[in-house]
Amino acid sequence: MASINVSAANDGDNTILAAPGAGLAIVVTNLVLTGQTTAGSAILKSGSTTHGTFSLGTSGGVSSDGTERVPLFTCEPNQALVVNNSAGLDTQGMIVYGVA
Protein backbone atom coordinates (compact mmCIF):
# COMPACT_ATOMS: atom_id res chain seq x y z
CA MET A 1 0.00 0.00 0.00
CA ALA A 2 1.10 3.53 -0.72
CA SER A 3 0.02 6.85 0.74
CA ILE A 4 -0.23 10.37 -0.58
CA ASN A 5 -0.69 13.71 1.15
CA VAL A 6 -3.74 15.70 0.12
CA SER A 7 -3.30 19.43 -0.32
CA ALA A 8 -6.17 20.68 -2.48
CA ALA A 9 -6.54 24.46 -2.51
CA ASN A 10 -8.58 25.09 -5.66
CA ASP A 11 -12.35 25.48 -5.72
CA GLY A 12 -13.89 22.67 -7.78
CA ASP A 13 -11.95 19.62 -8.97
CA ASN A 14 -8.44 18.86 -7.63
CA THR A 15 -6.71 15.68 -8.84
CA ILE A 16 -5.28 13.71 -5.91
CA LEU A 17 -4.06 10.68 -7.86
CA ALA A 18 -3.71 10.45 -11.64
CA ALA A 19 -5.46 7.72 -13.59
CA PRO A 20 -3.42 4.51 -13.17
CA GLY A 21 -3.67 3.25 -16.76
CA ALA A 22 -5.81 0.92 -18.83
CA GLY A 23 -7.31 -1.99 -16.90
CA LEU A 24 -6.21 -0.62 -13.50
CA ALA A 25 -8.13 1.09 -10.68
CA ILE A 26 -7.19 2.99 -7.53
CA VAL A 27 -8.29 1.13 -4.37
CA VAL A 28 -8.62 3.37 -1.30
CA THR A 29 -8.26 1.72 2.11
CA ASN A 30 -7.86 4.68 4.50
CA LEU A 31 -8.40 8.41 4.45
CA VAL A 32 -8.09 11.47 6.65
CA LEU A 33 -9.43 14.82 5.44
CA THR A 34 -9.51 18.19 7.19
CA GLY A 35 -10.87 21.54 6.14
CA GLN A 36 -8.70 24.63 6.05
CA THR A 37 -9.55 28.32 5.58
CA THR A 38 -13.37 28.00 5.74
CA ALA A 39 -16.04 25.36 6.32
CA GLY A 40 -17.47 23.58 3.30
CA SER A 41 -18.02 20.31 1.47
CA ALA A 42 -15.42 18.07 -0.13
CA ILE A 43 -16.57 15.42 -2.61
CA LEU A 44 -14.33 12.45 -3.41
CA LYS A 45 -15.03 11.07 -6.88
CA SER A 46 -13.63 9.20 -9.86
CA GLY A 47 -15.17 9.51 -13.30
CA SER A 48 -18.93 9.84 -12.79
CA THR A 49 -18.93 8.02 -9.42
CA THR A 50 -19.15 9.93 -6.13
CA HIS A 51 -17.41 7.96 -3.37
CA GLY A 52 -18.25 10.32 -0.51
CA THR A 53 -19.34 13.83 0.39
CA PHE A 54 -17.78 15.23 3.55
CA SER A 55 -18.76 18.35 5.48
CA LEU A 56 -15.47 19.80 6.72
CA GLY A 57 -15.08 22.56 9.27
CA THR A 58 -12.03 24.65 10.03
CA SER A 59 -11.35 22.80 13.29
CA GLY A 60 -12.35 19.27 12.43
CA GLY A 61 -12.28 16.60 9.82
CA VAL A 62 -13.08 13.03 8.97
CA SER A 63 -11.17 9.76 9.01
CA SER A 64 -12.23 6.36 7.78
CA ASP A 65 -10.45 3.02 7.78
CA GLY A 66 -10.81 -0.04 5.62
CA THR A 67 -8.47 -2.91 4.83
CA GLU A 68 -6.90 -4.40 1.72
CA ARG A 69 -9.52 -7.14 1.91
CA VAL A 70 -12.40 -4.69 2.53
CA PRO A 71 -11.41 -1.30 1.07
CA LEU A 72 -13.37 1.90 1.57
CA PHE A 73 -13.95 2.14 -2.16
CA THR A 74 -12.52 1.35 -5.58
CA CYS A 75 -12.32 4.07 -8.21
CA GLU A 76 -13.65 3.56 -11.71
CA PRO A 77 -11.10 1.80 -13.94
CA ASN A 78 -8.44 4.11 -15.40
CA GLN A 79 -9.92 7.19 -13.67
CA ALA A 80 -8.18 9.73 -11.44
CA LEU A 81 -9.16 10.20 -7.79
CA VAL A 82 -10.46 13.76 -7.45
CA VAL A 83 -11.58 15.94 -4.54
CA ASN A 84 -14.09 18.65 -5.44
CA ASN A 85 -13.93 21.56 -2.97
CA SER A 86 -16.81 23.93 -2.37
CA ALA A 87 -16.04 27.66 -2.72
CA GLY A 88 -13.35 28.81 -0.30
CA LEU A 89 -12.55 25.36 1.12
CA ASP A 90 -8.99 24.04 1.13
CA THR A 91 -8.75 20.31 1.88
CA GLN A 92 -5.73 18.65 3.46
CA GLY A 93 -5.13 15.11 4.64
CA MET A 94 -3.81 11.72 3.61
CA ILE A 95 -5.06 8.84 1.45
CA VAL A 96 -3.78 5.23 1.70
CA TYR A 97 -4.31 3.31 -1.53
CA GLY A 98 -3.26 0.54 -3.85
CA VAL A 99 -3.64 -0.07 -7.57
CA ALA A 100 -5.31 -3.23 -8.85
RODREN-21152 format. One record per residue (C-alpha): x, y, z; residue in three letters. Coordinates in steps of 0.02 Angstrom, whole numbers, plus 32768, in hexadecimal, padded with zeros to 4 digits. Layout:
BEGIN
XYZAla;...
END
This chain:
BEGIN
800080008000Met;803780B07FDCAla;800181578025Ser;7FF482077FE3Ile;7FDD82AD8039Asn;7F4583118006Val;7F5B83CB7FF0Ser;7ECC840A7F84Ala;7EB984C77F82Ala;7E5384E77EE5Asn;7D9784FA7EE2Asp;7D4A846E7E7BGly;7DAB83D57E40Asp;7E5A83AF7E82Asn;7EB083107E46Thr;7EF882AE7ED9Ile;7F3582167E77Leu;7F46820B7DBAAla;7EEF81827D58Ala;7F5580E17D6DPro;7F4880A37CBAGly;7EDE802E7C53Ala;7E927F9C7CB3Gly;7ECA7FE17D5DLeu;7E6980377DEAAla;7E9980967E88Ile;7E6180397F25Val;7E5180A97FBFVal;7E638056806AThr;7E7780EA80E1Asn;7E5C81A580DELeu;7E6B823D814DVal;7E2982E58110Leu;7E25838E8168Thr;7DE084358133Gly;7E4D84D0812EGln;7E2385888117Thr;7D648578811FThr;7CDE84F4813CAla;7C96849B80A5Gly;7C7B83F8804ASer;7CFD83887FF9Ala;7CC383037F7EIle;7D33826E7F56Leu;7D1182297EA8Lys;7D5681CC7E13Ser;7D0A81DB7D67Gly;7C4E81EC7D80Ser;7C4D81917E29Thr;7C4281F07ECDThr;7C99818E7F58His;7C6F82047FE6Gly;7C3982B38014Thr;7C8782FA80B2Phe;7C5683958112Ser;7CFB83DE8150Leu;7D0E846881CFGly;7DA684D181F5Thr;7DC884748299Ser;7D9783C3826DGly;7D9A833E81EBGly;7D72828B81C0Val;7DD181E881C2Ser;7D9C813E8185Ser;7DF580978185Asp;7DE47FFE8119Gly;7E597F6F80F2Thr;7EA77F248056Glu;7E247E9B805FArg;7D947F16807FVal;7DC57FBF8036Pro;7D64805F804FLeu;7D46806B7F94Phe;7D8E80437EE9Thr;7D9880CB7E66Cys;7D5680B27DB7Glu;7DD5805A7D47Pro;7E5A80CD7CFEAsn;7E1081677D55Gln;7E6781E67DC4Ala;7E3681FE7E7ALeu;7DF582B07E8CVal;7DBD831D7F1DVal;7D4083A57EF0Asn;7D4784367F6BAsn;7CB884AD7F89Ser;7CDE85677F78Ala;7D6485A07FF1Gly;7D8D84F48038Leu;7E3F84B28038Asp;7E4B83F8805EThr;7EE283A580ADGln;7F0082F380E8Gly;7F42824A80B5Met;7F0381BA8049Ile;7F4381068055Val;7F2880A67FB4Tyr;7F5D801B7F40Gly;7F4A7FFC7E86Val;7EF77F5E7E46Ala;
END
